[in-house]
Amino acid sequence: MRRIADIDALRGFALFGILLVNITYLAAGKHEVLADVTRHERMLRRLQWVGFPIGLAAGVVYAHASPEHPGTAYQLFALGADVVSAPLPAAAYTASVLG
């Protein structure tokens, strides 16, 4: 039964990550970021400065938790942090390509 609860928790993390991606795309569309990229250079640079470190930190935590603490709450937390923070490095990569 515990295994099912873990899967449900993972589903919640994934859905929250998807929600963050959708909110980001809606905000970018509303502010017409792709229509005039040069107007948003400062925001794109800020997105890189925030997105890369947070994504790297979440990846390091998950990389530590998976082999060292398999099947524990720490691994579940690390996986959730990695999934929820995934939109930030993805947005930073996109900002790098655009900028």
Secondary structure as a PSIPRED ss2 file (coil, helix, strand):
# PSIPRED VFORMAT (PSIPRED V4.0)

   1 M C   1.000  0.000  0.000
   2 R H   0.000  1.000  0.000
   3 R H   0.000  1.000  0.000
   4 I H   0.000  1.000  0.000
   5 A H   0.000  1.000  0.000
   6 D H   0.000  1.000  0.000
   7 I H   0.000  1.000  0.000
   8 D H   0.000  1.000  0.000
   9 A H   0.000  1.000  0.000
  10 L H   0.000  1.000  0.000
  11 R H   0.000  1.000  0.000
  12 G H   0.000  1.000  0.000
  13 F H   0.000  1.000  0.000
  14 A H   0.000  1.000  0.000
  15 L H   0.000  1.000  0.000
  16 F H   0.000  1.000  0.000
  17 G H   0.000  1.000  0.000
  18 I H   0.000  1.000  0.000
  19 L H   0.000  1.000  0.000
  20 L H   0.000  1.000  0.000
  21 V H   0.000  1.000  0.000
  22 N H   0.000  1.000  0.000
  23 I H   0.000  1.000  0.000
  24 T H   0.000  1.000  0.000
  25 Y H   0.000  1.000  0.000
  26 L H   0.000  1.000  0.000
  27 A H   0.000  1.000  0.000
  28 A H   0.000  1.000  0.000
  29 G H   0.000  1.000  0.000
  30 K H   0.000  1.000  0.000
  31 H C   1.000  0.000  0.000
  32 E C   1.000  0.000  0.000
  33 V C   1.000  0.000  0.000
  34 L C   1.000  0.000  0.000
  35 A C   1.000  0.000  0.000
  36 D C   1.000  0.000  0.000
  37 V H   0.000  1.000  0.000
  38 T H   0.000  1.000  0.000
  39 R H   0.000  1.000  0.000
  40 H H   0.000  1.000  0.000
  41 E H   0.000  1.000  0.000
  42 R H   0.000  1.000  0.000
  43 M H   0.000  1.000  0.000
  44 L H   0.000  1.000  0.000
  45 R H   0.000  1.000  0.000
  46 R H   0.000  1.000  0.000
  47 L H   0.000  1.000  0.000
  48 Q H   0.000  1.000  0.000
  49 W H   0.000  1.000  0.000
  50 V H   0.000  1.000  0.000
  51 G H   0.000  1.000  0.000
  52 F H   0.000  1.000  0.000
  53 P H   0.000  1.000  0.000
  54 I H   0.000  1.000  0.000
  55 G H   0.000  1.000  0.000
  56 L H   0.000  1.000  0.000
  57 A H   0.000  1.000  0.000
  58 A H   0.000  1.000  0.000
  59 G H   0.000  1.000  0.000
  60 V H   0.000  1.000  0.000
  61 V H   0.000  1.000  0.000
  62 Y H   0.000  1.000  0.000
  63 A H   0.000  1.000  0.000
  64 H H   0.000  1.000  0.000
  65 A H   0.000  1.000  0.000
  66 S H   0.000  1.000  0.000
  67 P H   0.000  1.000  0.000
  68 E H   0.000  1.000  0.000
  69 H C   1.000  0.000  0.000
  70 P C   1.000  0.000  0.000
  71 G C   1.000  0.000  0.000
  72 T C   1.000  0.000  0.000
  73 A H   0.000  1.000  0.000
  74 Y H   0.000  1.000  0.000
  75 Q H   0.000  1.000  0.000
  76 L H   0.000  1.000  0.000
  77 F H   0.000  1.000  0.000
  78 A H   0.000  1.000  0.000
  79 L H   0.000  1.000  0.000
  80 G H   0.000  1.000  0.000
  81 A H   0.000  1.000  0.000
  82 D H   0.000  1.000  0.000
  83 V H   0.000  1.000  0.000
  84 V H   0.000  1.000  0.000
  85 S H   0.000  1.000  0.000
  86 A C   1.000  0.000  0.000
  87 P H   0.000  1.000  0.000
  88 L H   0.000  1.000  0.000
  89 P H   0.000  1.000  0.000
  90 A H   0.000  1.000  0.000
  91 A H   0.000  1.000  0.000
  92 A H   0.000  1.000  0.000
  93 Y H   0.000  1.000  0.000
  94 T H   0.000  1.000  0.000
  95 A H   0.000  1.000  0.000
  96 S H   0.000  1.000  0.000
  97 V H   0.000  1.000  0.000
  98 L H   0.000  1.000  0.000
  99 G C   1.000  0.000  0.000
